[in-house]
Amino acid sequence: MSWSFGHRARHQWNSLVYSDGDWWYDPLNNQFGFRLGGRQSREWVDTTWEFPGPDEYAALAARTEPGWLARAGEKAMHAAVVSGDPHAIDLAGGQHPQYRNTADVIAGLLSLETRRTYASELLGRTVVGGFEPREDPFIKTYLPDAGIVVPIAPGVSVALPIMRTAVALTVAELAQENGDFGSAIATLELVDRTTHVVLSQVELLCASGRFGEAIAMTDRVLNDDDVTAMTLVYRAIALRETGDRSGALDVLSRALEYGNRSEGVLAFGRIVRASMSAPGA
């Protein structure tokens, strides 16, 4: 998985989608194929979002100047964010402890493309500490419209403002990228169970072989949108892996019921269904 934020306000999103490391689907060219060499890492590039991404944080913060009565810490943090330098932001947070959590979130998000481990450490400790960025006075003043896009499953990404759920999803994806499924799952257990969080958790549970837990978590999921449709696909995978092929096919029928779901979600569901129809499945 790669994180690409570019320099324009809006982008289009493409991805490669895999099932079981064998089937692949390219939504850009609407092509399917069978991969004999095993799975390759999925890539996420040119994501569309509704919020200015990390490459625009500096310019966004520069639009509002600290007032005459602003304290030294606020002015120092503002100058650091406007510089766009994660190290300067980290340093400002160290010099002014009241901005430590603020600095960790902003510096962490700015470091996603360049220093993944560093970003994961900064963002992870804000999630563990219970910090809610959307309630932070500095972020509300200088980065009110800023956000982050997180790819959470093949064909599904979520655009959110700078908030704890978005940070937790980001940390989980970074942990998943390193194969640390346990840490990723533990991180998501610290935040509210939104539909995006559930999807990410179910994908991680399936990747960890914890299929029974994935089934239990998705018992009452309905096909309401792209996120829940993809969640049902992972439920079907979990059912298949526990030997309930009939139940899995029934769930896939529900996941593919509506043709207005994103092509990536529908394609992934069809691939999973095709894999169950293959000889020996």
C-alpha positions in Angstrom: 0.0 0.0 0.0 1.3 3.4 -0.8 0.0 6.8 0.4 -0.2 9.4 -2.3 -1.6 12.9 -1.6 -0.3 14.9 -4.5 -0.5 18.7 -4.8 -4.0 19.3 -6.2 -7.2 19.7 -4.3 -9.0 16.8 -5.9 -7.8 13.5 -7.4 -9.2 10.4 -8.9 -8.7 7.0 -7.2 -7.6 3.7 -8.7 -6.5 0.5 -7.1 -5.6 -3.0 -7.7 -7.9 -5.5 -6.0 -6.9 -9.1 -5.1 -8.6 -12.2 -3.7 -6.5 -15.0 -2.2 -3.5 -13.8 -4.1 -4.7 -15.4 -7.3 -7.4 -13.3 -9.0 -6.7 -9.7 -9.8 -8.8 -6.8 -11.0 -7.8 -3.5 -12.6 -10.7 -1.0 -12.4 -8.9 1.5 -14.5 -9.0 -0.8 -17.5 -11.9 -3.0 -16.2 -9.8 -6.2 -16.6 -9.6 -9.4 -14.7 -6.9 -12.0 -14.7 -5.4 -14.9 -12.9 -2.0 -14.4 -11.2 0.2 -17.5 -11.0 3.0 -15.8 -9.1 1.1 -15.1 -5.9 -0.1 -11.9 -4.3 1.5 -8.5 -4.7 0.9 -5.6 -2.4 -2.1 -3.5 -3.3 -1.4 0.1 -4.2 -3.6 3.1 -3.4 -2.9 6.3 -5.4 -4.6 9.5 -6.4 -7.4 9.4 -3.9 -10.4 11.7 -4.1 -11.2 13.6 -0.9 -13.5 16.3 0.4 -10.9 17.9 2.7 -7.5 19.5 2.1 -4.9 16.8 2.6 -1.5 16.9 4.4 0.2 18.6 1.5 -2.1 21.6 2.0 -1.9 21.9 5.8 0.8 24.6 5.7 -1.1 26.8 3.3 -4.4 26.3 5.2 -2.8 27.3 8.5 -1.2 30.4 6.9 -4.6 31.8 6.1 -5.2 32.6 9.8 -2.7 34.6 11.9 -2.5 34.3 15.7 -4.1 37.2 17.4 -2.2 39.8 19.4 -3.1 38.1 22.6 -2.1 34.7 21.5 0.4 33.0 23.8 4.0 32.1 22.8 3.1 28.4 22.4 0.3 29.0 20.0 2.5 31.3 17.9 5.4 28.8 17.9 3.1 26.0 16.8 1.5 28.1 14.1 4.8 29.1 12.7 6.0 25.4 12.7 2.8 24.2 10.9 3.1 27.0 8.3 6.7 25.8 7.7 5.4 22.4 6.7 8.3 20.8 8.5 7.3 17.8 10.8 10.5 18.2 12.8 9.8 21.8 13.5 6.3 20.9 14.6 7.6 18.1 16.8 10.1 20.5 18.3 7.4 23.1 19.0 5.4 20.4 20.8 8.4 19.6 22.9 9.0 23.2 23.9 5.3 23.8 24.6 3.9 20.7 26.2 0.3 21.9 26.0 0.6 21.3 22.3 2.3 17.9 22.5 -0.8 16.0 21.2 -1.5 18.6 18.5 2.1 18.4 17.3 2.0 14.6 17.2 -1.1 14.4 15.1 0.0 17.1 12.6 3.6 16.0 12.3 2.5 12.3 12.1 0.1 13.0 9.2 2.7 15.1 7.4 5.2 12.3 7.7 3.0 9.5 6.1 4.8 9.6 2.8 8.3 10.0 4.1 8.7 8.4 7.5 6.1 5.7 8.1 7.5 4.4 11.4 7.9 7.9 12.8 4.3 8.7 11.7 3.0 5.6 13.2 4.6 6.3 16.6 3.4 9.8 16.8 -0.2 9.0 15.7 -0.4 5.9 17.8 0.4 7.5 21.1 -2.4 10.1 20.5 -4.9 7.3 19.9 -3.8 5.4 23.0 -3.9 8.7 25.0 -7.5 9.4 24.0 -6.7 12.7 22.3 -9.6 13.9 20.0 -8.1 16.3 17.4 -11.5 17.6 16.2 -12.0 19.2 19.7 -8.5 20.7 19.8 -8.6 24.5 19.8 -5.5 24.9 17.6 -6.8 22.5 14.9 -10.2 24.0 15.1 -8.7 27.5 14.5 -6.0 26.9 12.0 -6.9 23.6 10.3 -10.7 23.6 10.4 -11.2 22.0 7.0 -8.2 19.8 6.9 -8.5 16.0 6.7 -7.0 12.7 5.7 -8.0 9.9 3.3 -7.4 6.4 4.5 -7.6 3.3 2.3 -9.2 0.6 4.5 -10.0 -2.2 2.1 -9.8 -3.1 -1.6 -12.1 -0.6 -3.4 -13.0 1.4 -0.2 -11.4 4.5 1.3 -12.7 7.0 3.7 -12.2 10.8 3.7 -12.5 12.3 7.2 -11.5 15.5 9.0 -8.6 15.3 11.4 -10.3 13.3 14.1 -9.5 10.4 16.4 -11.2 7.8 14.2 -9.3 8.9 11.1 -6.0 8.7 13.1 -6.8 5.3 14.4 -7.7 4.0 11.0 -4.4 5.4 9.7 -2.4 3.8 12.4 -4.1 0.5 11.8 -3.4 0.6 8.1 0.3 1.3 8.8 0.5 -1.6 11.2 -1.3 -3.9 8.7 1.2 -2.8 6.0 4.0 -4.2 8.3 2.0 -7.4 8.9 1.3 -6.5 12.5 -2.4 -7.4 12.5 -2.6 -7.7 16.3 -1.6 -4.1 16.9 -3.8 -2.9 14.1 -6.8 -4.7 15.6 -5.9 -3.4 19.1 -5.8 0.2 17.9 -9.2 0.0 16.3 -10.7 -1.4 19.5 -9.8 2.0 21.2 -12.3 4.0 19.0 -16.0 4.0 18.3 -17.1 1.1 16.1 -18.2 3.1 13.0 -18.9 1.2 9.8 -15.5 2.1 8.5 -13.8 0.8 11.6 -15.9 -2.4 11.5 -14.8 -3.0 7.9 -11.1 -2.5 8.7 -11.4 -4.8 11.8 -13.1 -7.5 9.8 -10.5 -7.4 7.1 -7.8 -7.6 9.7 -9.5 -10.5 11.5 -9.7 -12.4 8.2 -6.1 -11.7 7.5 -5.3 -13.0 11.0 -7.3 -16.2 10.5 -9.7 -15.2 13.2 -12.8 -16.0 11.0 -15.2 -16.8 13.9 -14.7 -13.3 15.3 -15.2 -11.8 11.9 -18.5 -13.6 11.5 -19.7 -12.5 15.0 -18.8 -8.9 14.3 -20.8 -8.8 11.1 -24.0 -10.6 12.2 -26.3 -7.7 11.7 -24.6 -5.8 8.9 -26.9 -4.8 6.0 -25.9 -3.7 2.5 -26.4 0.0 2.9 -23.4 1.5 1.0 -20.0 0.6 -0.4 -18.5 0.1 3.1 -21.2 -2.3 4.4 -21.2 -4.1 1.0 -17.5 -4.8 1.3 -18.0 -5.8 4.9 -20.4 -8.5 3.7 -17.8 -9.7 1.2 -15.4 -10.3 4.1 -18.1 -12.0 6.1 -18.6 -14.3 3.1 -14.8 -15.0 3.1 -14.9 -15.8 6.8 -17.9 -18.1 6.3 -16.2 -19.9 3.5 -13.0 -20.4 5.6 -15.1 -22.0 8.4 -16.7 -24.4 5.9 -20.0 -22.7 5.4 -19.9 -22.4 1.6 -23.7 -22.1 1.3 -23.9 -19.3 3.8 -21.0 -17.6 2.1 -22.7 -17.6 -1.2 -25.9 -16.3 0.3 -24.0 -13.4 1.9 -22.3 -12.7 -1.4 -25.7 -12.5 -3.1 -26.6 -9.8 -0.6 -23.3 -8.0 -1.1 -23.8 -7.9 -4.9 -27.5 -7.1 -4.8 -27.2 -3.5 -5.7 -25.5 -2.5 -9.0 -24.8 1.1 -7.8 -22.0 0.1 -5.4 -18.5 1.1 -6.4 -17.0 -1.0 -9.2 -14.1 -1.9 -7.0 -16.4 -3.4 -4.3 -18.5 -5.2 -6.9 -15.5 -6.6 -8.6 -13.9 -7.9 -5.4 -17.2 -9.6 -4.5 -17.4 -11.2 -7.9 -13.9 -12.4 -7.6 -14.6 -14.0 -4.3 -17.7 -15.6 -5.7 -15.8 -16.9 -8.7 -13.2 -18.4 -6.4 -16.0 -20.4 -4.6 -17.2 -21.7 -7.9 -13.8 -23.0 -9.0 -13.2 -26.7 -8.9 -12.2 -27.8 -5.4 -13.5 -24.6 -3.8 
